[in-house]
Amino acid sequence: MSSLSAMSKRLEGKTVLVTGASSGIGRSVAQEFARTSPKDLKIILTARRIDSLKEVAEEIKKELGEGVKVLPVKLDISKPDEVANLIPSLPEEFQDIDVLVNNAGLVKGVDKAPEIKAEDIDVMFATNVTGLIHMTQAVLPIFKKKNGGKDGGAGDVIMIGSIAGREGYPGGSIYCATKSAVRTFTDALRKELIATRIRIIEVDPGQVETEFSVVRFYGDKSKADAVYKGVEPLTPDDIAEIVVFAAGRRENVVLADSLIFPNHQAAATVMHRKS
């Protein structure tokens, strides 16, 4: 059996929940799961923009047909009550989640202390840290009941971290702090769940070209484009392939921690730009 068909078989029948699925890495992750296991898969797409989610669902259906069932759900992960209501409000056939991809996250501004805006600090922590923790806690009880609770249950929590969680850089102090919090939470969680078959996986991208930079510059596309001048950043698909690869390993194999750079990058602030 080829490694791709083995992976496809392992993912068959699973239910995958992806946060921040309306664009960028989240959108690509949903598409990659669907392409890898197109026969029998359920995908729950969550984000604030329901219209974009419906577009993603439609694209997947058009490309892969009825074998993949896609459910778009409007969710603002920064609101704890919305997260708490998410799983109880899902149709029953979608409630038995097997894989959670914690992808929702954002960066706002490039201000340095003491000029950092209070609302930027709040939204980054509420989304990137608190939202991710609430989402993880909502799904873990489902994982713990898998296989009748044998071996402490099963399932995958996949965190989309960042190189920013490993090193701080000027103008990114709050974003770096949020991603560092995710990294430490993930590390602690892996240790807490050591007696289970629940896999805790972190994927840390370097520079990826998405709408992410547009959000950072409050919608200024020209400033966002300048970030990628003279370099070839990663694409969301590059990260999606690694996420799906991690979820498609044999149950005993945990791709615990991976850092992915484009070829021109060697650290958060070490890049080679072609003139």
C-alpha positions in Angstrom: 0.0 0.0 0.0 1.4 3.4 -0.9 2.0 5.9 1.9 -0.7 8.1 0.5 -3.3 5.4 0.4 -2.3 4.2 3.9 -2.8 7.8 5.1 -6.1 8.1 3.3 -7.3 4.9 5.0 -6.3 6.1 8.5 -8.3 9.3 8.0 -11.4 7.5 6.6 -14.5 8.0 8.7 -13.0 10.8 10.8 -14.6 14.1 11.8 -12.2 17.1 11.6 -12.8 20.5 13.1 -10.8 23.4 11.7 -10.9 26.9 13.3 -10.1 30.0 11.2 -11.1 28.0 8.1 -12.4 30.9 6.0 -9.0 31.7 4.4 -5.3 31.1 4.5 -3.9 28.1 6.3 -7.3 27.0 7.7 -8.9 26.9 4.3 -6.0 25.0 2.9 -6.0 22.5 5.8 -9.7 21.7 5.1 -9.1 21.2 1.4 -6.0 19.0 2.0 -7.9 16.7 4.4 -10.7 16.4 1.8 -8.3 15.6 -1.0 -6.3 13.1 1.1 -9.4 11.2 2.3 -12.2 11.9 -0.2 -14.3 8.7 0.4 -15.6 9.2 4.0 -14.8 12.3 5.9 -16.6 15.0 7.8 -15.2 18.5 8.1 -16.5 21.3 10.4 -15.3 24.7 9.2 -15.5 27.5 11.7 -14.7 31.2 11.4 -16.4 34.6 11.8 -17.1 34.9 8.0 -19.9 32.5 7.2 -20.1 33.5 3.5 -16.4 32.6 3.0 -16.9 29.3 4.8 -19.8 28.4 2.5 -17.6 29.2 -0.5 -14.9 26.8 0.9 -17.6 24.1 1.5 -18.9 24.6 -2.1 -15.3 24.3 -3.5 -14.7 21.1 -1.7 -18.0 19.6 -2.8 -17.4 20.6 -6.4 -13.9 19.1 -6.4 -14.5 15.9 -4.4 -18.2 15.2 -4.5 -20.4 13.7 -1.8 -17.8 11.6 0.0 -16.7 14.6 2.1 -19.4 16.2 4.2 -18.6 19.8 5.0 -20.4 21.8 7.7 -19.7 25.6 7.8 -20.4 27.1 11.2 -20.1 30.8 12.2 -17.9 31.1 15.3 -16.0 34.0 16.9 -13.4 32.0 18.9 -12.6 35.0 21.0 -16.1 34.7 22.6 -16.2 32.0 25.3 -20.0 31.5 25.2 -19.9 30.9 21.4 -17.2 28.3 21.9 -19.2 26.6 24.7 -22.3 26.5 22.5 -20.5 25.2 19.4 -20.4 21.4 20.0 -23.9 21.0 21.6 -25.3 23.0 18.6 -23.8 20.7 15.9 -25.9 18.1 14.2 -25.4 14.8 16.0 -23.5 13.1 13.2 -20.8 15.9 13.4 -20.4 15.8 17.2 -17.9 12.9 17.5 -14.8 14.9 16.6 -11.5 13.1 16.0 -9.2 15.9 15.0 -9.1 19.5 16.2 -7.0 21.9 14.2 -6.5 25.1 16.3 -5.7 27.5 13.5 -7.7 30.6 14.3 -5.3 33.5 15.1 -4.4 37.0 14.2 -1.8 39.7 14.5 -2.7 43.4 14.8 -0.2 46.3 14.3 3.6 46.6 14.5 3.6 49.0 17.5 6.4 48.8 20.1 5.9 49.4 23.8 4.7 51.8 25.2 2.7 52.6 22.1 0.9 49.2 21.8 -2.9 49.7 21.6 -5.0 48.1 24.4 -7.6 46.8 21.9 -4.8 45.1 19.9 -3.5 43.4 23.0 -6.9 42.2 24.0 -8.0 40.8 20.6 -4.7 39.0 20.1 -4.9 37.3 23.5 -8.6 36.6 23.3 -8.3 34.9 20.0 -4.8 33.3 19.9 -4.6 32.1 23.5 -7.9 32.2 25.4 -10.0 31.1 22.4 -7.6 28.3 21.6 -7.7 27.0 25.2 -11.5 27.2 25.4 -11.7 25.3 22.0 -9.3 22.6 23.2 -11.2 22.2 26.5 -14.5 21.9 24.6 -13.1 19.0 22.5 -11.1 17.0 25.0 -14.1 15.4 26.8 -15.1 13.9 23.4 -11.6 12.6 22.9 -11.4 11.1 26.4 -14.5 9.0 25.7 -13.2 7.5 22.5 -12.8 3.6 22.4 -15.1 3.6 25.5 -12.4 5.5 27.4 -9.9 2.7 26.9 -6.3 4.0 27.3 -7.7 7.4 28.2 -9.3 7.9 24.8 -7.9 9.1 21.5 -7.8 12.0 19.1 -5.6 14.7 17.7 -5.2 18.3 18.8 -3.1 20.1 16.2 -1.9 23.6 17.2 -0.9 26.1 14.5 1.9 27.9 16.3 4.6 30.1 14.8 8.3 30.9 14.8 7.1 33.9 16.8 6.4 31.6 19.7 10.1 30.6 19.8 11.7 34.1 19.6 10.6 37.6 20.1 11.1 40.3 17.5 10.7 44.1 17.5 7.1 45.2 16.7 5.7 41.8 17.4 6.0 41.6 21.1 2.3 40.8 21.8 1.9 38.4 19.0 5.1 36.6 20.0 3.8 36.5 23.6 0.6 34.9 22.5 2.3 32.3 20.4 4.8 31.6 23.2 1.7 31.0 25.5 0.3 28.5 22.9 3.7 26.7 22.8 3.9 26.4 26.6 0.2 25.4 26.9 0.8 22.7 24.2 3.9 21.4 26.0 2.0 21.1 29.3 -1.0 19.5 27.7 1.1 16.9 26.0 2.5 16.0 29.5 -0.9 16.0 31.1 -2.3 13.6 28.6 0.7 11.3 28.5 -1.3 8.3 29.8 -3.8 8.6 26.9 -3.8 8.0 23.1 -4.6 11.7 22.5 -1.9 13.2 20.4 -0.8 16.8 20.9 0.9 18.2 17.8 2.4 21.6 17.2 3.2 23.0 13.7 5.1 26.2 13.7 5.3 28.1 10.3 7.8 30.7 9.4 6.8 33.2 6.8 3.6 32.3 5.0 1.8 34.5 2.5 -1.8 34.9 3.6 -4.3 37.7 4.5 -2.6 37.6 7.8 -0.3 40.5 6.9 -3.2 42.5 5.6 -4.9 42.2 9.0 -1.6 43.2 10.7 -1.5 46.4 8.8 -5.2 47.2 9.4 -6.2 46.4 5.8 -3.3 48.2 4.1 -2.5 45.8 1.2 0.5 47.7 -0.1 2.2 47.5 3.3 1.4 43.8 3.5 2.8 43.1 0.0 6.1 44.8 1.0 6.6 42.1 3.6 7.0 39.5 0.8 9.2 41.7 -1.5 12.3 39.8 -2.8 11.4 36.5 -1.1 9.3 33.4 -1.8 7.2 32.8 1.3 5.6 29.5 2.1 2.0 29.0 0.9 -0.9 27.9 3.1 -0.8 24.6 1.2 2.7 23.9 2.4 1.5 24.1 6.0 -1.7 22.1 5.2 0.3 19.2 3.9 2.3 18.9 7.1 -0.9 19.2 9.3 -2.6 16.4 7.3 0.6 14.3 7.3 0.7 14.6 11.1 -2.9 13.5 11.5 -2.4 10.7 9.0 0.4 8.9 11.0 -0.1 5.6 12.7 -1.8 6.2 16.0 1.5 5.5 17.9 3.4 8.1 16.0 3.3 11.7 17.3 4.8 14.5 15.2 5.0 16.5 18.4 6.8 19.6 17.1 7.8 20.9 13.7 9.2 24.3 12.5 8.8 25.1 8.8 10.7 27.8 7.0 10.8 28.9 3.4 14.3 28.6 2.0 15.2 32.3 2.5 14.5 32.2 6.3 16.6 31.0 9.2 15.0 32.8 12.1 12.1 35.2 12.8 14.3 38.1 11.7 17.0 36.4 9.6 16.0 36.5 6.0 17.7 36.8 2.6 15.9 39.1 0.2 16.8 39.3 -3.5 17.2 42.9 -4.6 
